[in-house]
Each structure stands twice: as C-alpha cells, then as structure tokens.
Amino acid sequence: MRRIFLLIITFSLLFGAITFLNYELEKIDNKLKKISIANKSLEDELSFLKTEWEYINSPNNISILSKEHFDHSPAELMEMSEFMQVLLNKKK
Amino acid sequence: MKKNMNYSKIKRIHSNKLLTISFLISIASVVIIMRIIEISLPSKDIKASSSNNNLIIQSNDRGLLLDRNNRILASNIYLYNLKAYPRQIKYPEKTFLKLSKEINFPAEQNVLKKLNNKKKYEVIISRNITAPLAKKINNIGIPGIEFIPVKKRFYPHKELTSHYVGHVNLEMNGVFGAERSFNKLLKNGENVNLAIDIRIQYAVRNELKKAIEKYKAKSATSIIIDINSGEILSLVSIPDFNPNLSIDSNSDSYRNTATLNLYEMGSTFKIFSIAAAIEKSEINLETKFDASKPIKISNHLIKDYHPQNRILSTKEIFLKSSNIGSSLIALKLGNIELKKFYKELGLLSLSKINLLEKTKPIIPKKWGEAETATLSFGHGLSISPIQMVEAASILFINNKTFVPTIKKVKNVNEINKTKIISKKTNNILKSLMYENTIEGTAQRAKIKGYYIGGKTATGEKVNDKGLYDKTKLVSSFLSVFPINEPKYISLVLFDEPTLGLKVNQSATGGLTAAPVTANILKKVLPLLGISKNINIEPKIIIKNKEKINLVSF
C-alpha cells in the first residue's frame, strides 16, 4: 500500500514539475511570438523605408531634383585636347 | 482506562495519516487528470496575433525583384485602409473635420455622407494610407474608426520598368513580365535579381520619350542586350503604364511591343542574307551584282529606295542598302540555304526569351523564288524586335545556343558554344557594320571615339487593302558595340514615325532610329564601362584567335 502511495506521489510530483515547466515554456513561447511579431513589424517597416528610399532615389526623381537645384547636364567623357581648349578659352 | 486512551490516540493518529494520504492522493489525481486533459487537447495554433496590430506572421512574403545592382524593382509594403463604424460615431461632422485635416478626401468620395449613413455597420472611407500617417491619426483618438492593414506590391520605379518587371493581381500572383515568369520562385519568398540595369533603362526611356514626341510615332521600342551572357540590360516599350495604379489590360500601353508586336523589319535582314551567302562561299565582298534596274520576280517588282542604277559589289549592296542587290545575292544562294540559315538564327520560331508574353513569327506559307528575294531584305516575314536582337546576337557572338534572358546570369557558360559561321565571315560582318556607320546609311549613329557598327532598316506596313503603304513605316536601327570585339547589341525601333509636313523625306531608320541610338549610347556607354578612344577616327582591330589578323579600314 505504502509503495503505491509513494509511486502516486512521485508521479504527481513529476507531473506537477512537468506542468510547471510546460507553463514556463509557454510563457517563453509567447514571449518569442511577441518578439517575432515585433521583428516582422520592424522588417516590414524596414522594407517600406528601403522601398521609399528606392522611390526617392529613382533616376527620374534624381533627374528632377538635379534639374531643379543644379541644372547640370550628365557628365561626358572628354579628350585631353578638348579639355585644354576649354581651359585656354577660360583663360582668354 | 489508560488502554482506552492509548487506543483512541492511535486511532486519531491513523485517521490523520489516512486523511493526509487521501488529501495527497486526491491532489495527485487532480494533477494527473489535468495533465492527461492537457496532453489530450490539440496543440495551440502557431499563428499568433498581437493586440497591438493585426498583422499575421507569414514567413512567406512574396520575394523581391531586384535589378542587377540590387536596386529594388518590386517590393511588399503594408498600407492601411481606414474603416469607420457609422453607428459608433456620435458627431460625424466633427469626425470628418478632424480626419480631413490629415487626409485629403476627394469631393466625389462623399465621406461625410458615408459617416452619416447609420444603416451601414462599417464603411471604408480611405485606402492605401501609409504607416506614419495611420499612426498619427490613431494617436488623435477619434472614436468609431479603425485602421486595417493591407499588403501591397509596390513598384518604386513606376512606368520605367513596367513591361520588364510586370505586375501582380489582387491575389499577389504574377500576371505579366518578370512577376509572371518567376512567379513560383517569388511566391516561395525568394528574391530574384533581374538582368536589367535601372540606370541604363532610365537613359534609354528618357531618349525614347523625347523621340516618340519628336517623330509622332505610334510606339517606340528599344532593347539592349549583353551578347556574352544573353542578359537583357534594358527593354523599353512606349507607351507604358504605371503598375502601381489600376491597369487596363486592353489599352495600347499594356502591350509589350518588344516581344508581342510583329514587324516586317526591312534591311536589317541584309546582315543575315549576306552572312549566309558569304558563309556558303557563294560570294565575297567584291562579287558584282547588276543593280542597274529593278528586277521582276513573279508579280513582285523589286526596287531600291536610293537607286544606284549601276553594278554594285556585295560591300556596296550592304552600304547602299540595295534591295535589288540583296535579292540577287539570295537568289544565288538559293531558297533552301537561306531558309536553313534563318531557321538556325531562330527567325522562324518563337523567341527563347524567358518572358512569357511573346508571339510566333508570321512565316510565308510558300517559299519560292519571289519569297527568297524579298526575304533577303526583310519583307514577307514578320518577327518581333526581340527576335531580331536574338538573331543578331547569335550571329555576332557566333553561338547557335545563345538564349536571351531577363534574369541576372551569375556564371557565363563558355563551354556550350556552337559556331554558326566561320571566324572569317564574322570578321567580314563586323567590318561591314562598322563601315556602314562611317560612310553608309547609318552615319547619324556615329559617335566620336567609339567603335559602333550598325544597320538601318525601313519597312513599309501593310494597309487594310493588303498593299504596302509608303506613309506607314517601321524604322529601326540595329547597332553592335564595340564592333571590334562585340559585347552589346541594341535595337531602336519606331512604329509609324514622321518627320513632319515641312520635311520632304521619309522617316527612315537612318533619319530617326540611328540618331536616337547615338543619343542613347552617349549616355549608356560610360555606364557599361566602354572607354572612349583617343583617336578621332578609330581604326578597327579584329582579333582572330586562330591566327593574328589585323584588319583596318
């Protein structure tokens, strides 16, 4: 009889411990899920910012901005002789 | 008495023990039963929702589309729809005023009317609100409204990449362009690097936009391809559309003219017919042909656009773009050989490009003498611009297994190359193409300091009566650069261009597509890392791997 009691108590303690561990695990799991959601949310925000950055930096927008603020034409390669001519003309 | 007392004491102790044991057993039983119940219950759903936001964790977002330099072409963003619950709103006017300070409601939306409509439980009053604005409005604390997150595919470059990148439908399935071609990969969350270079695409589109207005053309098409890897660096089809807005699939702007439109290309076909004839040793550059008068084959009268009225050499036939001459060359070669060569160039079958929007060429049902003659200068066979680029690439890279692709190629396969022509023929073609920009029909494509080779073409479109219409042209220019060691091929094509009423000239390829190509290449060549040469008139040096062969002209 005593053995049975001991066995039942051991099992109940074991199950009690398992239940407690399970509870703790669930708590950690919930935390992890919350972190995952926060992470996903940050990833989405980052993706949005990257896309926004891409939009702002699109060649079309850069061209509009450059026309508005600098009015520079795109750089072209120049030969040394042409370059010298530009310099000489400026000196004159 | 004492014995009796001891007995009752023992009995009390025993009953206490029994009580403790029963208590422990009952607790243990409760724990065991609870555990059994817990184990037997189904496991909880992995998906979790937060009280702060309603976003569901989805590990498989649609993958991004990136250009060859990792610039975003298509991405996923969360936007918010603003929902109102009219029955919960006590003061609709006040709510409307507060909201209209932050959101610009179009008058036709009748937002106030929607807020006043107590019959409806919920109404959407604004769509596609960005996260920062949604947060700002949320912080005001207006009762009776709620933000619902929605996922959207966003194309930051709008019209610039429309036909190349394509778009998705409401179910986020690719239905056009690269979105369609790589739908499976993208749906699995994989990012795909496309071959396109957004800087080149912009430079090309910008010039084409200017040109289409100048020449009042129906459409404009341009393709730039890396012939070593087969990567399409730029593909522009104007008119185009903004994939971020609602799309009308029946409109002209939706049609990818580069892969779907079929044209009788015209004189660019002379590259192929002359190449075939030289390769089969039927002719050389000095072989003479009588182009002194038009020739009649069956019911076809073949004439020249700029009649020379004399005997021409093969070289002159190419440089003067003589239809009579190329017809005579093709007739000498024979219909079987010409057809075989065109077949090897892929001109008689569907393009191998990995874009799914493409059309089969229209091939003549009968291939007799007349067809052989007209097909030598690109009449009677309708192909798409991508097929023209594909065929030219096969010829200049000298590889039958060449395949054009819109996906970035990591390693170029140098092993599986099957030659279509000899090195000698290849060198002759390069020299002809280069000379054509120096003193032939393509002089307007010449750029100081660069080796550009090219061939102009002007095809006439067939009208409703089935006759060729001189007023409706298809003008194009095919260029190969640097022609001494070909790396890239470009095609610029205008559908029905005009030069205006004051100019008494037709809008030929030499007058329209060639100068536009020059304008494009001036911007694109530095981006491709092709350096300018110091010599004003560069002398071409063609390297021959079999033996050193310096060719200058």
Boltz contact constraints between the chains, C-beta under 6 A:
constraints:
  - contact:
      token1: [A, 5]
      token2: [B, 21]
      max_distance: 6.0
  - contact:
      token1: [A, 8]
      token2: [B, 25]
      max_distance: 6.0
  - contact:
      token1: [A, 8]
      token2: [B, 28]
      max_distance: 6.0
  - contact:
      token1: [A, 9]
      token2: [B, 24]
      max_distance: 6.0
  - contact:
      token1: [A, 12]
      token2: [B, 28]
      max_distance: 6.0
  - contact:
      token1: [A, 12]
      token2: [B, 31]
      max_distance: 6.0
  - contact:
      token1: [A, 15]
      token2: [B, 31]
      max_distance: 6.0
  - contact:
      token1: [A, 15]
      token2: [B, 32]
      max_distance: 6.0
  - contact:
      token1: [A, 15]
      token2: [B, 35]
      max_distance: 6.0
  - contact:
      token1: [A, 16]
      token2: [B, 31]
      max_distance: 6.0
  - contact:
      token1: [A, 19]
      token2: [B, 35]
      max_distance: 6.0
  - contact:
      token1: [A, 33]
      token2: [B, 48]
      max_distance: 6.0
  - contact:
      token1: [A, 36]
      token2: [B, 57]
      max_distance: 6.0
  - contact:
      token1: [A, 37]
      token2: [B, 50]
      max_distance: 6.0
  - contact:
      token1: [A, 40]
      token2: [B, 57]
      max_distance: 6.0
  - contact:
      token1: [A, 44]
      token2: [B, 78]
      max_distance: 6.0
  - contact:
      token1: [A, 47]
      token2: [B, 75]
      max_distance: 6.0
  - contact:
      token1: [A, 48]
      token2: [B, 77]
      max_distance: 6.0
  - contact:
      token1: [A, 51]
      token2: [B, 72]
      max_distance: 6.0
  - contact:
      token1: [A, 51]
      token2: [B, 75]
      max_distance: 6.0
  - contact:
      token1: [A, 51]
      token2: [B, 77]
      max_distance: 6.0
  - contact:
      token1: [A, 51]
      token2: [B, 154]
      max_distance: 6.0
  - contact:
      token1: [A, 51]
      token2: [B, 156]
      max_distance: 6.0
  - contact:
      token1: [A, 54]
      token2: [B, 72]
      max_distance: 6.0
  - contact:
      token1: [A, 54]
      token2: [B, 156]
      max_distance: 6.0
  - contact:
      token1: [A, 55]
      token2: [B, 156]
      max_distance: 6.0
  - contact:
      token1: [A, 58]
      token2: [B, 156]
      max_distance: 6.0
  - contact:
      token1: [A, 58]
      token2: [B, 157]
      max_distance: 6.0
  - contact:
      token1: [A, 59]
      token2: [B, 202]
      max_distance: 6.0
  - contact:
      token1: [A, 77]
      token2: [B, 532]
      max_distance: 6.0
